[in-house]
Amino acid sequence: MGLLDFLFGKKKKTSAEEAKERLIVLLKYERKKLPTDFRLRLKEDLVEVFKKYPQFDVDNIRVDLVEEQSNENFEQLLISIPFKEEKKGG
């Protein structure tokens, strides 16, 4: 939970909502013939590759399978590999 969520009281998901989201993800993976641990394995592979480069923040790599809201048949694999923040001062 982030600071803004804490301050503004973002509603926590119920266990039923979380279970529904997990089921949807599993069904998406099955439809694409991807292993259920695909996202985790891909993230681990990306971490191994990008940790060789000190300018990347490998602790915050994200891998998501996202369905476009306007077209439920269109899905994207989104990968975010952030740069480390520059330390100021010095």
For each residue, the residues with C-beta under 8 A, 3 or more apart:
1: 5 6 10
2: 5 6
3: 6 7
4: 7 8 10
5: 1 2 8 9 10
6: 1 2 3 9 10
7: 3 4
8: 4 5
9: 5 6
10: 1 4 5 6
11:
12:
13: 17 18 21
14: 17 18
15: 18 19
16: 19 20
17: 13 14 20 21
18: 13 14 15 21 22
19: 15 16 22 23
20: 16 17 23 24
21: 13 17 18 24 25
22: 18 19 25 26
23: 19 20 26 27
24: 20 21 27 28
25: 21 22 28 29 65
26: 22 23 29 30 36
27: 23 24 30 31
28: 24 25 31 32 65 67 75
29: 25 26 32 34 35 36 38 65
30: 26 27 33 34 36
31: 27 28
32: 28 29 65 75
33: 30
34: 29 30 38
35: 29 38 41
36: 26 29 30
37: 40 41
38: 29 34 35 41 42
39: 42 43 63 64 65
40: 37 43 44
41: 35 37 38 44 45
42: 38 39 45 46 63 79
43: 39 40 46 47 61 62 63
44: 40 41 47 48
45: 41 42 48 49
46: 42 43 49 50 58 61 63 79 81
47: 43 44 50 51 58 61
48: 44 45 51
49: 45 46 52
50: 46 47 53 56 58 61 81
51: 47 48 56 58
52: 49
53: 50 56
54: 84
55: 83 84
56: 50 51 53 61 81 82 83 84
57: 60 61 82 83 84 85
58: 46 47 50 51 61 81
59:
60: 57 80 82
61: 43 46 47 50 56 57 58 79 80 81 82
62: 43 78 79 80
63: 39 42 43 46 77 78 79 80
64: 39 77 78
65: 25 28 29 32 39 75 76 77 78
66: 75 76 77 78
67: 28 72 74 75
68: 71 72 74 75 76
69:
70:
71: 68 74
72: 67 68
73:
74: 67 68 71
75: 28 32 65 66 67 68
76: 65 66 68
77: 63 64 65 66
78: 62 63 64 65 66
79: 42 46 61 62 63
80: 60 61 62 63
81: 46 50 56 58 61
82: 56 57 60 61
83: 55 56 57
84: 54 55 56 57
85: 57
86:
87: 90
88:
89:
90: 87
